[in-house]
Amino acid sequence: GENVEQHPSTLSVQEGDSAVIKCTYSDSASNYFPWYKQELGKRPQLIIDIRSNVGEKKDQRIAVTLNKTAKHFSLHITETQPEDSAVYFCAASGSNYQLIWGAGTKLIIKP
Amino acid sequence: KAGVTQTPRYLIKTRGQQVTLSCSPISGHRSVSWYQQTPGQGLQFLFEYFSETQRNKGNFPGRFSGRQFSNSRSEMNVSTLELGDSALYLCASSASTGNYEQYFGPGTRLTVT
């Protein structure tokens, strides 16, 4: 079945360092890959997305890269700040207009 | 545009009771998905409605059901509540066929005692 694996489940980085979260998807037909950020007690919010005709997309300190051949995509956060602490979810488009979700990564920014 | 709204925001029920949660999508959005989120857990997909029809369904028991009205508002119902149903229930709306971007509501926190 359709599946998205997300690693690591928890990531702790020093403030100012970079963080990378990786996801692997199973459906070669997937063509849309969003990343959501969920701060404690709040709703998930879309922070960046990428479509299969693009290899990389950047928005200030965050970027997403996509390797269609290997079927994996990654979220990169540079110069991490305390407000980056949150749970991050990746997803991939599945059949019938569904999003298939990763299990989430808890990002901890150490001062 | 107003965002996705959910009512009620908090709910306390007793085991064995039933509950109905409501979700109003962004104006113009025709798809509503429902998720269950337990502490430290991810987004467990319940079901998705599009144009009043259930288009996708997750792996939850039949106690969990939903519906969508002609104005795209959606409700989900949980019958015979169990302690393990205590969770944050999130709904998300998206615009139309082929548009995968989902916008989440604030959620309903259900506590079953």
Interface residues (C-beta under 8 A of the other chain):
Chain A: Y32 P34 K42 R43 P44 Q45 L46 D49 F89 S93 N96 Y97 Q98 L99 W101 G102 A103 G104
Chain B: S31 S33 Q41 G42 L43 F45 E48 F50 R55 N56 L90 A92 T97 G98 Y100 E101 Q102 Y103 F104 G105 P106 G107
